[in-house]
Every structure is written in structure tokens, then in C-alpha cells.
Amino acid sequence: MEKAYRIKKNSDFQAIYKKGKSVANRQFVVYTKVNKELSHFRLGISVSKKIGNAVVRNRIKRAIRENFKVHKEDLIPIEIIVIARHPAKDMDTLQIQSSLEHVLKIAKVFNKKI
């Protein structure tokens, strides 16, 4: 994912946590915050060390990033933070994708019906 699409700074994360809205399902928590200055979405991913070792955490992050690449054109310009919960470690990529799509639909970040 290109640099312009990433959220990396702690201050950006904290601002979205404080001022954004959150929705969740069993596997993911999604924080969203509207930013009128953006022409595209920005994504931050958080996977705790409690979920597993580096291999497991990176596999989850790759699956999340892949889902956002697939839906790149369908997302409104918004700042999004995805936090993985413990049940996500036992899921394969397709299950992660369907669960993430479900929580993103609840968060209403899609331009059109998916």
C-alpha cells in the first residue's frame, strides 16, 4: 500500500480514537473519522502481541491490507483504523476478508453496495 494511504503516526491514531466512531464484530474493531482534506482513504492497522507471534500478526496484517487493495475504488475518503481481535488468528485470508467486509459495511465506508 502506498505511503499516502497509510496512517503511521501515534498522534494520528490517537486523534482518530478520540474523535472517530467505532464499530465492531467478533474479529475486528474499526474506528473511522471523516477528513475532508483527503481525496482517498487512509488505513492504520493494529494487531496486538497478545494475538500471537510476529508470523501470525503479519499474516493478519497482510490479509487486511489485501482486502483494502481489492476495495480501493469502493471506499469513501475517510481515515480508518482496523484493530484485530483474538479470534482473527485462527482465520484464513478469505474468512478475514468476509469478516472485515461485514464490519466495514456496518461502518458505512463503502461508496456503493458491495
C-alpha positions, -999 to +999 in steps of 0.1 A: +000+000+000+014+034-010+026+058+016-003+083+011-028+055+021-011+047+055-016+060+090+017+056+109+020+084+135+008+078+170-008+113+171-029+104+140-040+072+157-049+090+190-069+117+171-090+090+154-095+071+186-107+102+204-128+119+177-138+090+155-166+065+156-162+028+163-180-004+151-170-039+159-177-076+153-161-106+169-129-104+150-123-067+143-128-032+157-129-004+131-125+033+140-135+058+113-131+095+111-141+118+083-113+140+069-125+165+043-089+172+031-084+137+018-092+125-017-088+089-007-090+067+024-061+062+049-056+030+067-040+021+101-037-014+113-031-026+149-025-062+158-015-068+194+013-090+206-013-109+227-028-123+194+004-142+185+040-142+174+052-120+145+044-146+119+007-147+129+004-109+133+020-102+099-003-128+082-033-110+097-020-075+086-013-088+050-049-102+048-063-068+060-042-048+035-052-072+007-088-066+014-084-028+012-065-031-021-094-051-035-119-025-024-097+006-031-121+022-055-152+014-034-142+033-002-151+068+006-123+093+016-121+085+053-095+076+079-098+040+091-081+021+119-086-017+120-078-035+153-076-072+151-091-092+180-081-127+192-105-148+170-088-134+139-057-155+145-075-188+137-090-175+104-077-179+069-075-150+044-109-155+029-126-156+063-107-125+074-118-107+042-155-116+047-154-106+084-137-073+075-162-066+048-190-072+072-177-047+098-169-021+071-205-023+058-217-016+094-193+013+095-207+026+062-174+033+044-184+019+010-194+042-019-219+017-033-235-017-024-209-045-020 
